[in-house]
Amino acid sequence: MKYRVRLDLNFDSDSDALALMDYARGLSTRAVSINEGRDDEEISFCEIELCRHDEGLPCTRLDRLEVRKLR
């Protein structure tokens, strides 16, 4: 059994978003992915995006951290 946390938070401040990403990056060393390398894998990750949906524009991914042990 695993415990999963999912977050999707929008911030007005880039410093708040980066602070949460940094915190998640620190915790990622203790995170695990499930069935890594198999067809049914579930890779733990955290992402930060520049969201412009409020301007009618798409998001742009700025960074993505994946938890992989098999590399």
N, C-alpha and C positions, 0 to 999 in steps of 0.2 A: 504494500500500500504506500502511496505517495501523497503528499499534500501540495496542491497547486494553488498559486496565487496569480490572478490575472488582473492587470491594471490597464486602463486607458484614460489617462488624465491629460487635459489640455491646460497649459499655463500661458499667461500673458508675458511672463518674464523668462528669458532664456536661462538666466541663472538658476531659477527654480527647477526647470526641466533638466538642466545639466547636473544639478545637485542630486536629483532623484536617479538619474542615469549612473552617476558615480557611485551612489549608495548600492544600486542594483549590481553594478560591476563588482563591488567588493563582496557582496553576498554570493555572486555567481561561482566562486571557488568551492562553495558548499553545495551547489545545485547539481542535479544529475539529469541526464536525458534517459529516455526509456527506449529500450530495444534499438539502440544506436547501430546503424549499419544494416538493419533489416528493413523489409518492405513496410513494416508497421511502426517505424520509428517515430518518436515524438521528441523533437529537439527543444530543449529549454533555450530561451532567448530573451533578450530585451532590445528594444529599438528606440531610437529618438528620431522624430521627423519634424520637418518644418511644415506645418499644416496651414494651408491657405484656402480651406473650404469656405471660410467666412468672406473671402474675396472672389469666390467663384473659380478658384484655381485648384489644381491637384496638390497632394502632399509630395514632399521630397524627402527621401530617407537620408538622414545625416550620418547615422552610425547604427550598426547592428552587432550585437555580441551574441554568439552562439556557444552553448556549453557542449563541447565535444571532447571525448576522452580518446577516441580511436585514431586521431590524426598523428 
